[in-house]
Amino acid sequence: MLWVIAATSLLVLAASLPVLAQAVGFDTDLVGAAPKGWTLTMTGRGASKWTVERDDTAPSQGKVLKQSGTATYPLALKNATSIKDGFVEVKFKPISGAEDRAGGLVWRAKDADNYYVVRANALEDNVVLYKTVNGVRSSLDIVGRRGGYGVNIAVPANQWHTLRVEFGGTRFKVVFNDKELFEVEDATFAEPGMVGLWTKADSVTAFHAFAYGEMK
């Protein structure tokens, strides 16, 4: 009986594991150039600037994707991605920014104006999940808590952090530096969409070890 229960649990776990996981690096891209395989854009106005740079502080001491422009919401969407349920993860380093100092992940993006985003902010020391609809961003309530604004947690600048979101159906789980922070439930974007990276305003942020996968 115990063996049957254990085997059943393993089957359930295996059925929920991500498949077709993809790890995306920048080591084959030229320093100072835009990365291949990405659509570099923004939500709103301004001029985003996404370039591949060398950063010896990165976990692999290799190349990173750096956003150093200023726009409402600089956005980098990974080409040829269309995921409904899965995960997206990145290591990021908030470097500078007077108005903002943030790094974020995007999923189920229809275009540059419609998507989900979770971001960690080194100026505010918090992690917040939003939906952006027709270019307008609004924060979403955490499951089990009415109101508020994300979760307060230290996000030191000029240090590498790991941000991950797992999404299935209307439920999204946010993990920061290997700690599960909160879950959100929302049904605004139910169809598959692109995944990508996000910053805000004058944030100068480096990204490394981008990965995503689809649940089957």
C-alpha positions as CSV (number, residue, x, y, z in Angstrom):
1,M,0.0,0.0,0.0
2,L,2.8,2.4,0.9
3,W,4.5,1.6,-2.4
4,V,1.3,2.4,-4.3
5,I,0.9,5.7,-2.5
6,A,4.5,6.6,-3.1
7,A,4.3,5.6,-6.8
8,T,1.2,7.7,-7.3
9,S,2.8,10.7,-5.6
10,L,5.8,10.4,-7.9
11,L,3.5,10.2,-11.0
12,V,1.6,13.3,-9.9
13,L,4.9,15.1,-9.2
14,A,6.3,14.1,-12.6
15,A,3.1,15.2,-14.4
16,S,3.6,18.7,-12.9
17,L,7.3,19.1,-13.6
18,P,8.4,21.5,-16.4
19,V,9.3,20.1,-19.7
20,L,11.0,21.6,-22.7
21,A,13.0,23.8,-20.3
22,Q,15.3,26.3,-22.0
23,A,18.3,28.1,-20.6
24,V,19.3,31.3,-22.4
25,G,22.8,32.7,-22.2
26,F,24.6,35.6,-23.9
27,D,28.2,34.3,-24.3
28,T,27.9,33.9,-28.1
29,D,26.7,37.5,-28.5
30,L,29.0,40.5,-29.2
31,V,29.8,42.8,-26.3
32,G,28.0,46.2,-26.8
33,A,25.5,44.7,-29.3
34,A,21.9,43.7,-28.9
35,P,21.4,40.0,-28.1
36,K,20.2,37.7,-30.9
37,G,16.7,36.1,-30.6
38,W,15.1,38.9,-28.6
39,T,12.6,41.7,-29.4
40,L,13.9,44.8,-27.5
41,T,11.1,47.2,-26.9
42,M,9.3,49.1,-24.2
43,T,5.9,49.9,-22.7
44,G,5.1,53.6,-22.9
45,R,7.7,56.3,-23.9
46,G,11.4,56.8,-23.8
47,A,14.4,55.0,-25.2
48,S,15.3,51.6,-23.7
49,K,18.8,50.3,-24.3
50,W,19.5,46.6,-24.1
51,T,23.1,45.5,-24.7
52,V,25.3,42.5,-24.0
53,E,28.1,43.4,-21.6
54,R,30.9,41.5,-19.8
55,D,30.4,41.3,-16.0
56,D,33.0,39.4,-14.0
57,T,30.7,39.5,-11.0
58,A,28.1,37.4,-12.7
59,P,27.7,33.8,-11.3
60,S,29.4,32.3,-14.4
61,Q,31.8,35.3,-14.8
62,G,30.5,35.7,-18.3
63,K,28.4,38.0,-20.4
64,V,25.1,39.6,-19.2
65,L,22.2,41.5,-20.8
66,K,22.2,45.0,-19.5
67,Q,19.4,47.6,-19.7
68,S,20.8,51.1,-19.4
69,G,18.3,53.3,-21.2
70,T,15.4,55.3,-19.7
71,A,11.8,54.5,-20.6
72,T,8.5,54.0,-18.9
73,Y,9.0,50.2,-18.8
74,P,11.9,48.8,-20.9
75,L,11.0,45.4,-22.1
76,A,12.9,42.5,-23.7
77,L,10.7,39.7,-25.1
78,K,12.2,36.3,-26.0
79,N,11.4,35.5,-29.6
80,A,9.5,32.3,-30.5
81,T,8.1,31.7,-27.0
82,S,4.4,31.0,-26.4
83,I,3.8,29.5,-23.0
84,K,0.5,29.2,-21.1
85,D,1.6,27.2,-18.0
86,G,5.2,27.0,-16.9
87,F,8.0,29.0,-15.2
88,V,10.4,31.8,-16.0
89,E,13.5,32.6,-14.0
90,V,16.5,34.9,-14.1
91,K,19.4,36.2,-12.0
92,F,19.6,39.9,-12.0
93,K,21.7,42.7,-10.4
94,P,20.1,46.1,-9.8
95,I,23.0,48.5,-10.4
96,S,21.7,52.1,-10.3
97,G,18.7,54.4,-10.8
98,A,17.4,57.5,-9.1
99,E,13.8,57.0,-10.0
100,D,13.8,53.3,-9.9
101,R,16.2,50.3,-9.5
102,A,14.3,47.2,-10.5
103,G,14.5,44.0,-12.4
104,G,11.5,41.9,-13.5
105,L,10.1,38.9,-15.4
106,V,7.3,38.9,-17.9
107,W,5.0,36.1,-19.0
108,R,1.9,35.5,-21.1
109,A,2.8,38.7,-23.0
110,K,0.6,39.4,-26.0
111,D,2.6,42.4,-27.0
112,A,4.5,45.3,-25.4
113,D,1.4,46.6,-23.7
114,N,-0.3,43.5,-22.4
115,Y,1.4,41.0,-20.0
116,Y,2.0,39.9,-16.4
117,V,5.2,41.1,-14.7
118,V,6.7,40.5,-11.3
119,R,9.6,42.7,-10.2
120,A,12.0,43.2,-7.3
121,N,13.0,46.8,-6.4
122,A,16.2,47.8,-4.7
123,L,15.0,51.3,-3.8
124,E,11.7,50.1,-2.2
125,D,13.0,46.7,-0.9
126,N,9.9,44.8,-2.1
127,V,8.7,42.3,-4.7
128,V,5.3,43.1,-6.4
129,L,3.3,41.3,-9.1
130,Y,1.3,43.3,-11.7
131,K,-0.8,43.0,-14.8
132,T,-0.2,45.5,-17.6
133,V,-3.3,46.0,-19.7
134,N,-3.2,48.3,-22.7
135,G,0.0,49.8,-21.3
136,V,-1.5,50.5,-17.9
137,R,0.1,48.7,-14.9
138,S,-1.8,47.7,-11.8
139,S,-0.7,45.6,-8.8
140,L,-2.5,42.4,-7.9
141,D,-3.7,41.2,-4.5
142,I,-1.8,38.4,-2.8
143,V,-3.8,35.3,-2.2
144,G,-5.1,35.3,1.4
145,R,-4.5,39.1,1.8
146,R,-6.7,41.9,0.8
147,G,-5.0,45.1,-0.4
148,G,-1.4,45.9,0.3
149,Y,1.5,46.1,-2.1
150,G,3.5,43.0,-2.7
151,V,5.9,41.8,0.0
152,N,8.6,43.8,1.7
153,I,12.0,42.1,1.5
154,A,15.6,43.3,1.2
155,V,16.8,43.7,-2.4
156,P,20.4,45.0,-2.0
157,A,21.8,46.9,-5.0
158,N,24.9,45.7,-6.8
159,Q,24.3,42.1,-5.7
160,W,23.0,39.2,-7.7
161,H,19.5,37.9,-6.9
162,T,17.3,35.2,-8.3
163,L,13.7,35.9,-9.3
164,R,11.3,33.1,-10.4
165,V,7.6,32.8,-11.1
166,E,5.7,29.6,-11.7
167,F,2.3,30.0,-13.4
168,G,-0.5,27.5,-14.0
169,G,-4.0,28.5,-14.9
170,T,-5.0,31.5,-12.9
171,R,-2.4,30.9,-10.1
172,F,1.1,32.4,-10.0
173,K,3.8,31.6,-7.4
174,V,6.7,34.0,-6.8
175,V,10.1,32.9,-5.5
176,F,12.9,35.3,-4.6
177,N,16.4,34.1,-3.8
178,D,15.0,30.5,-3.3
179,K,12.3,31.7,-0.9
180,E,8.6,31.3,-1.8
181,L,7.1,34.8,-1.2
182,F,3.5,34.7,-2.2
183,E,0.9,33.6,-4.7
184,V,-1.5,35.6,-6.8
185,E,-4.7,34.6,-8.6
186,D,-5.8,36.4,-11.8
187,A,-7.6,35.5,-15.0
188,T,-6.9,38.6,-17.2
189,F,-4.4,36.8,-19.6
190,A,-5.5,33.1,-20.0
191,E,-3.8,32.4,-23.4
192,P,-0.2,31.4,-24.1
193,G,2.2,34.3,-24.5
194,M,5.8,35.4,-24.7
195,V,8.2,35.5,-21.7
196,G,10.9,38.1,-21.1
197,L,12.6,40.7,-19.0
198,W,11.5,44.1,-17.7
199,T,12.8,47.2,-15.9
200,K,11.4,50.6,-15.0
201,A,12.3,54.2,-15.7
202,D,16.1,54.9,-15.3
203,S,16.9,51.4,-13.8
204,V,20.3,50.2,-14.8
205,T,20.0,46.4,-14.4
206,A,22.1,43.4,-15.5
207,F,20.4,40.0,-16.2
208,H,22.0,36.6,-16.4
209,A,21.0,32.9,-16.6
210,F,17.5,33.5,-18.1
211,A,15.5,30.3,-18.2
212,Y,12.0,29.2,-18.9
213,G,9.9,26.1,-19.3
214,E,6.5,24.8,-20.2
215,M,4.4,22.6,-17.9
216,K,2.6,19.6,-19.5
